[in-house]
C-alpha cells in the first residue's frame, strides 16, 4: 500500500502495482477473499499450515523442471533470488525456503513418506513419489483441495482482469 513501484520490474508488473495501488480496496478485497479462503481450506485439510507450506515448497522443483521442459524457463519465477530447480531437495533447503526449523522439516518429511507422498534417496535427498504413470502420489490425495483452489484462483484472476478494464 505505501510501497513505491521498483523501476527494475518489467513494465507489466509495474503497471499492475500501480493499478493495485489506485484500486487498493477492490484488488485487496479480492486477494484477501482468495487468500483467507485458501488458507482456511489448507488448515482444515492438514490441521497444520507448516505441512501445506512444506508441500508447496517441495513441489517448486518439479514444477520448475516442467516449465523449463516447456521452454518457459526464461520467465520462471525465482524464490529468494534463486531459480528453483530439480525435483530433488533436502531438509536444509526446504527449511531455508520455508523458514520452518530443519528438525520440524525432517519430521514432516517422515510423515509424508509414511503417507507414500515422498521418498528419500541414498544420498539423503528427497523427491516426490510417483505412481506408475509418473504422476505425483500426493496429487491424488490432494485432488479435491486442488480443485477448490483452481476454482478460487480462476475467480481471482477473472476479478483482477475485470478491475483492469476501464
N, C-alpha and C positions, 0 to 999 in steps of 0.2 A: 504494500500500500504506500509506504513512504519511500520505496526504493526508486532510484533513478535508473532507467534502462542502461545497460552496458553498451558501449559503442562497438565492442568487438563481437557482438552477436550477429548472426545472419539477419538480414532485413525482415524476413517473415517473423522471426522471434521478437525482434524489437517492435514490430507492428502489433503483435499480439499483446505484448506487455503494455503498450500504450492503450490499446483498446480495453484491456482488463482494468487498467487504472481509471480510464474515463467512465467505464460502466461497472465500477467495482462491485456495487451491491448485487447487480444481476449476475455477473460472472461468478462472484464469490459464493452466492447462494447456490447456484447450480453445482459448483465444485463441492461445496460443503455437503449438499444432499448426497452426491455421489460418494464422497469420502466417508462420511459418517455411516451411511447405509452399508457400504462395502466392509468397513472395519467392523461393524456390528455383525455382519454375516460371518466374517472370519473368526471373531471372538466366539460366536455361538458354535461354529463348527469345530474349532480347535480347543476352545477354552483357554487358549494361550496365544497371545499375539506374537510372541517370540517364534513359535513354530511356523506361523504363517510368513513372518519376515524371513526366517531362515530358508524356507522352501522357495520363496520368491528370489532370494539371492542365489540359491543353489541353481535355479533354472536359468539365470542370466547367461552362463557359459554356453549351454546347449542352444539357447535361442540366438545368441550372438553368432555361433557357428552356422546356424541356418541362414541368418542374414548374409553372412559372407558368401555362403554357397549360392545364394540368390543374387549375388552381385550388389548387395546393398551395404557393404562394409564401409564405404566412404562416408556414409551419413549415420553410421551406427552410433548410438549414444554411449558415452563413456561414463563410468561410475568412479567418482572420486578422482577424476582427471586421468584415469587409466582405462584403456579399452578392455572390455571383458572378453576373455577368450577361453576356448576349450570346454569340453563337457566334464572335465575333472577338476576337483578342487581339494582343499584340505581345511581342517578345522581352523587353522590360523587365519587363512584368507577369509573364510566366512565370518570369523569373529571381527576381523578388521573392517569388512564391508558393512556388517550389521550393527556393530557396537555391542553385540552380545558377548559376554565373557567366554573365553575359549573352552573352559570346562563345561559350561552350560551347552555350548555348541556340540561338544563331544557327546554329552548325554542325549541330546535331542537327535543327533545322527544315529545313535544306537537305537532310539525309539523308532526312527524312520526305517532303519534296517530291519527291525523286528516286524514292521508292517509290510516289508518287501518293497519299499519305495527307493532305497539306495543300497549300494554295495561298496565295500571297501576293497581296494586293490592291495597287493602285497607290499607296495611302496608306501602305503598309508593314505593315499589319495582316495577320494570318494567320487562316485559317479551315480547318476540316476539308474535304477534298474529298469531294464527294457523287457517287454514281452517278446514273443516270437516274431511279431510284426514290426518290431523296432520302436514301438510306442512306449513312452514312459509309464510304468505301472501306477505311479501316483496320479496320472491324468485321469484314469478311470475312477479312482477313489474320489477325486475332486470334481468329477463331471458336473453334478448338479450345481455346485458352488460356482464353477466356471461359467455355466450357462447364465446364472443370475448376474454374475459380473459383466458378461458380454452385453446383456440387455441394458444394464445400468450404464455401462460405458457408451453404448450406442446413443442412449438418451442424452448423455453429457456432450458427446461430440456434436450431435444434431442441435442441441441447445446453444452450444458455443457458435456453431455456424449461423444459426438464426440471429444471435446477438451481433455478429459481424455484418449482417445485412443492414443497409441504410434505412 
